[in-house]
Amino acid sequence: MTTAENAAPPFQDEEPPPVTQVTNAGYGAQRHWKLESILGLIVLAGFCAWVIASFFSDPVVFAQVLTIGFSNGALYALVALGYTMVYGIIELINFAHGDLFMLGSVMTAIFLEEWLGQTSPSPEAYFWFGVTLILGMAACALINVVIEKLAYRRLRNAPKLAPLITAVGVSFILQNIGIRLNGSAPNSRSSVLPQTSFNIGPVEIGYKYVVVVAITIPLLLIMTYIVQKTRTGKAMRATAQDRDASLLMGINVDKTISFTFALGGALAGAAGLLFWSVNGQTRYDAGFRLGLIAFTAAVIGGVGNLLGAVVGGVLIGVIQALNDGAPLFLGQKWTQTVMFSILIITIIFRPGGIFGKHQQEKV
């Protein structure tokens, strides 16, 4: 990644600019930054006031919607991590990642419902649900590794447009596989997750949302441990910092990148199983919409930042749920507008995302 620190120094024989010009430019940039910060704080304060007013309008509905938002946000975080890990290593926005999630949802639904015949909650169904989760993660990890080896590996040193177009092509391939497996119409599925709920005071919480969060949090913790504490994780972070230096240090860059794709694919497979189990249907175009949402979450959190992807996913899930069902919000038909407006505002006022750094390149 090119940053101000590792960029090439300016030519020594160039005449330095007058001191007055540098001072004026610095003052102008500082004043512009202060104006952006003030406008950003005003927008944030207005949104917070909106949320608080919605809470006091109907606290019970607000709390129930918030539960759904956390559940959806956990799924978005799983998919967003795939985007941000791949970008952190090879600076590629893998637009096929959302369709890999879709393929994982279709394959796990076929295996659990059609092949194993598990269509209702039971101890046996819960056992096979766990088996399907593991197999779905393994299958999507393998598919993602194959995609990286066949489609992306030879394009690492090509112009950035080449792998980007290739990712779009892979996305269409996965969509057509999804059509072959699932059909062109949405396919209703019978979930094995419990459809009942429990109450905390006046707030009703569905068990299926608790299951999603209970599965997602350990997966995120395991992934974080792998990246931060293991030898392979250190190799991933070193490759993200400087690929050439990693090669000189004896790191197998090809294996490290393949492992990154496998890790992202496994998370996408888990998200696919949980998504259709909660929503009760699979569709071949689900990856496009959810992929865009997860990409938005990654950008808001800071592309390349793991914590940012998780926080961004939860934020997007909560905002989407609040807009869909909380009082005083705009309603479901405006959800896409609200989410992408937040994306635009984030890019304007904080281009690096919440946890990212705004990097400037020297010319």
N, C-alpha and C positions, 0 to 999 in steps of 0.2 A: 504494500500500500504506500502511496506517495504522500508524504507529509512534509511539513515545513522543516523538520529536523533532517530528513534524509534526502531532501531535494538538493540538486547541484548548486554550489555556491555561485554567486554572480561573478562575471568576468572581472579580473583584477585591473585590467587596463581601461575599463570604462570610467568616464568622468563621473564622480558622485554628484547627485542632484544637489541644488542649493539647499541650505539648511532651512530657509524660510518655506520652501515648497514641501519639504518633509514634515515640518511642524504643522503647516496648514492642512496637509492631507491627514495627518494623524488626528488633528483636532476635529476635522470633518467626519472622519470615520468614528471617532469616539462619540460625537454628538448624534450621528446616525444610529449607533448602537444603543445609546440611551433612549432615543425616541422609539426604537423597536421594542425595547424592554418595557417601556411604559405602556405602549399599545398592547403588548402581550399580556401584561398584568391586568389591564382593563378587561380584555376578553376573558381571561381566566376568572376574574372576580365576577363578571356577569354570569358566566356559566355556573359557578358555584352558588350564586344567589338563586339561579333558576332551579338547581337541584334541591336546595334547602326549601324553597317554596313548594316544590312538588312533594317533598317529604311531609311537610306539615299539612298539606292538603289532604292526604290520605296515607298515614304511616303504614297501615297494614298492607295495602296494595303495593306500596313502595318497597317494603321489605320482601314480599313474595317475588316481585319482579327482580329485585337485586340478587336473590338466590339463583334464579335462572341465568342472570347475567354472569355471575361467577362461574357457573357450570359451562356456559358457552365460551366464556373467556379462557377457561382452562383448555378447551379444545383448540381455540385459535392459537393459544400459546404453543401447543404441540406442533402445529403446522408452521407457525412463524419461526420456530427454532430451526427448522429445516432450511428456510430461506436464509436466515442470518448466519448459520454456520457455513454454508456453501459460499456465501458472499465474503465472509471473513477469511476464507482460505484462498479462493481463486477469483474473487471479485466478479462473480457471475450471479445475476438475478435469474434463478432457475425457474422460469415460468411453467415448467412441466411439473413442478412439485405439487401444486394443487390437484392436478389430474392423477398423480400418484396416490394422493389421499383418496380420491374418488375410487380408484381401482382397488385400493385396500378395503374400502367400505363394501364394494360389490363382491369381492372375493370372500371376505369373511361372512357376508350375509348368505351367499350360496353355500358355503361350507357348513355354517351353523344351522341354518334353517332348512335348506333343501337336502343336503347330504346327511346330516345328523338328525334331522327332524325335530329340533328343539324350538318350540314355538311358544312356550309359556314358562313362567318362573317355577323352578323346582331345584332341589339340591343337585340332581344330576345335570340339569341345565346350567347351573352355576359352574359346575366343574368343567363342562365342555366350553362354556364361555371363556374361562381362564385358558384352556388349551387353545381355543381359537385366537385369543389375544396374542399368545406367544407365536403361533404359526403365522398370523397376519403380520406381526412385526418382522418376523424372519423373512417372509415372502417379499414384503415391500423393501426391506433392506437389500435383498438380493437383486431385485429389479432395479433399484437405484444404483447399485454398484455396476450392473451391466450397462445401464444408460451412460454412466460416467465413462466407462471404458470404451464403449463404442462411439458415443456421440461427442463427448467433451474433451477427452484426453488429448487428442491430436490437435485441438484448437486452442490449447493453453497460451501459445505464443502468437496466435493469430490476432488480427484487429478485433476489438471488443464486440463489434457488430456481428461477427461470424458466429460465436457461441450463443449470442442472444437470439439470432434467427434460428439456430439449431434447436434451442430450447423451445421455441414456439412450434417448430416442426415435431419435436418429441411430444409436445402437449397434444397435438392433433392425433398422433399415433395412439397415445394412451386413451384419448376420447373414443376413437373408433374401436379399440379393444373393449372399452366399457359398453359401447353400443352392442357389440356382439354378445357380451356376457349378460347384460342387464336389459337390453332393448332400448328403444328410443324414447319410451314413455316412462314416467316415474313408476317404480315398483314398490307396492306396499309390503312391509315386512312385519312379522310378529316378533316383538322383542322379548327376551327372557329376563330383562330387568324388571323388578317389581314396579307396578303401576300405581301402587298405593302411596299414601303420604302420612306424615305425622305433623303434629302441631307443637309449636313453641309459642305459648300464649295464644294470641289470635292469628298468628302467622302460620300458614300451611306450607309445608316443604315436602316436595316429592322425593321418595327414596332414590329414584333413578338419578337425580341431580347430585345427591350425596355420593352415589357410587362413582359417578364420573369424576368428581373432585377427589375421592379417596383413591382412585387409580392414577389420576394425573399427577398428583403431588409426589408420590414415590418415584414415578417415572422421571419427573423433572429433577428430583434430588439425585437419582442414580446417574442421570446424564451430566449433572453438574459435577458430581464426584469424579466421573470418568475424565471430564475435560480438565478439572483443576488438580486432581491428585494422582492420576495414573501416568505411567511413562508415555503411553500413547497420547494422552491428553496434552502432555508437555510438548510432544512432537507436533500436535495440531497447532498449539499456540506459537511454537517456533516457526512453523511453516507459514502461518498467517502473518508473522512479523517480517520474515525475509526468507523467501523460498531458496534463493541461491546460497545464502549462508547456512541454511538447514542442510542442504546437500553437502556442503563442505564439512559440516559437523557429523556426517555419517547417517543422517536421517533419511529413511526411504520415503521420499515425497509422494511417490505414486501410491504406496500402501496407505500413507497417512490421509491422502485426499480420498481414496476409496473408502477408508474407515469413516471419514466424515460424512460421505454420502450414505453409507450404511446406517449410521446413527440417525441421520435426518429421515431416511426412509422408514426406519423402525418406528420413530415417533409418529410419522404420517399414517402408518398402518394401524397403530393404536388409536389414533384420532378417528380413523375411518370406521372402525368397529364401534367405538363409543358414540359416534355421531348418528349412525343409522339406528342404533339401539335406543337412543333417546327420541329421535324424530320419527321412527317407524317407517322409513322409506329409503330407497336408494335410487339414484338417477345419474345418468352418464355425464350430465353437465354440472353436477354439484361442485366439482373441483374448480371450475372457473370462478364462481361466485365466492366460495370460501377461500380460494387461493388469493383473490384480490383483497379480501378482508384480512387474511393473515399477513399478506405483504404490507398492507396499511399498518397493521400492528407492529411489524418489524421496523418500518420507517419511523413510526411515532416513538418507539422505544430507543431507536438508534441501530441502524443496520450494521451487523457485525458484533453487536453486544448481546450476550446471552440473557443477562438480567433484563435488558431493555425489551427483548422479544417477549419475555414472560409478562412483564408489567404492561407492555403495549397490548398484548392479547387480552389480558384481563380488563384493561380500560375499554377496549373496543367492545368486548362482550357486555360489559356493564352499561355502556352508553347505548348500545343497540337495544338491550332489553328495556332500559328506561324509556327510550323513545317509542318502543313498541307498546308498552303497557302502563307506564307510570302516568299519574295525573300531570296536567299542564304541559306535557310534551307534544310533539307534532303528530305522532301516530306512525303506523307501520309503513305507509306509502312514502313517507319522507325519510326513512331510515338510511337509504343509500346516500341521499343528499347530505344528511347530517354527518355521516361517517367520513365521506370524502371531503366535505368542507373542513372537518377537523384535520384531515391529512394536509390540505392546502395551507391552512393556518399554521400548522406545525412546520411545514417546509419554509414558509415565509419568515416566521419569527425564530425558529430554532432548526436550521437545516440539518444539524447532526442528530436530531431526535432528543429525547429526554436525557438519556445517559450517554449519547454520543458526543463527540467533540467536533466543533466546526473547524475543518482543516482548510488551510490556505496553501496554495502551491506558489513557489517562487518561479518566476519566468526568466 
